[in-house]
Amino acid sequence: MSFVEFTFDNEEAYARLGAVVGALAKAKADDDFRDDEFWTRFFDDDDALSRFWWPTEAERHDWLRRWQTTPADKRMDDPNLVTPWDFGSMIDAFRNGEYHLIRLRRVRPDHARLEYEPHAYPYGETGCVRPSSKGSASVSPT
């Protein structure tokens, strides 16, 4: 079993984290992912949602143009191409990750672990967890 460890500031943050982990685990198990509007309800404040990239169609088109005109060996290191996760991509990453979300378990008063079981190697990474936990919780992959 693998895990990602979170620290959180208060019980409300822990409860919100538990709610989204539970919903994501159920959606993965049932292969029944809802639309982005459903998932945004778990991020109940503008600060949490502001950490994602919400590009307009023009912004997305401009980014794609810059991506395609940048040499392939430079794309991953070009700071002009770095954006925060867009919300839908984060949800898709949870959906498509080759792992089973087991549970969120409190391990200390202000620490919890999102436990998961990889199905294959490579199974993807835990990068999708980071944007979903900003604000009142912080993340360290283990």
N, C-alpha and C positions, 0 to 999 in steps of 0.2 A: 504494500500500500504506500502511496505517496501523499504528500500534503502540501498545502500553502498555509503559512501562518499569518494571522492578522492580529494587529493590536487595535483596540477601539477605546474611545473616550468615555462612553457611557452606555447604560442599558438600552437606550433607544437605538443607538447605532448597532449594538449587538442584535437586537430584535429585527431591525431592518435587514441586516446581513443574513440572519437566519431565514427570514421570509423569502428573500431572493434566491438563496441557495436551495431551499426546499422547492420552490417553484421551478428552478432550473433542473434540479434532479428529477422531478416528476415529468417535466417536459421531455427530458432526454430518455427516461425510461419508457414513456408512452409514445415517443416520437411524435409529439403533438406541440409544436412551437407555435405560439400565437404571433400576432403582428406586433410591430414596435410600440404601438400605443399601449398595448397590454403591459409590456415590460417597463415602459417609462413610469408607470404608477409605483414601481418599487423604488424609484429614485425621486423622492417626494419634494425635493427642493431644487430651485434654479441653480444653486451652486453645484450640486452633483451633476446635473445635466449639462451645465456649461463646460464641463471638463471634456466633453465629447466634441467631435467635429460635425457640424451641421451645415455642410456646404450647400449653396444654391446650385442650381444646374450649371450656371455660368462658372462658378468657382470650381466645381468638379471637372468641367470641360477644360478649364485653364490648367488645373493640376495635371490632368491626363496628358495634355499637350506638352507640358514641361517634362513629365515623366518620359514620354515617347521620344523627345528630342535630346534627352540626356543620355550619354553613352551608358550602356548596360553595366559596365564595371564601376561606374560612378554613382549610380542611382541610390544605393543604400547608404552612401556617405554624404550625399548632398543635403545640407541643412534646409535648402529651399523646397525640398520635397517631403520633409518630415511634417506630418500632421498628427494631431491626436487621433485616437480611434474614432471612427464614426459609430454611432450607437448600434445601427443595424449589423455592422460587421462584428461587433463584440458579441451580440446575441448569436449570429451565425457561427462564430468561433466556438461558442459553447455547444451549439447544436452539432457541429461537425467534428469536434474533438473526439479522438478515439480513446475515451475513458469513461468510466462509470463514476458519477458523483455519488459518494457514499453519504456524507453528512458534514455538518458543521458541529464541531465539538469544542466546548470551552475547556481550555487546559490550565488557565490561571485566571484570576479575577478580571484581567484586562487583555487576555489573549485567547484566541480561538484558532482552530485548525479546520480548514476545508479539506476533508479527506477524500481521495479519489483513487480508483484502480485503473491503471493504464491497460488498454486492450492489446496494443501493438506497439512496436517501436519502429520509427518514431511515431508518437501519438499526437503530435502537435505540442504546443507549449502552454504555459500558464499565463502568457501575456494578456489574454483577455480578462483575467481577474484584476489586473492592476487598475484599469480605468474604472471598473465597477466599484472599487473600494476606496476611492479618494475621498478626502474630506475627513470624516470622523473615524475612519479606519485606515490603517496602513498595512502593507503586505510585504512579506518576505517569502520567496519560494524556497522550499526545502526538499 
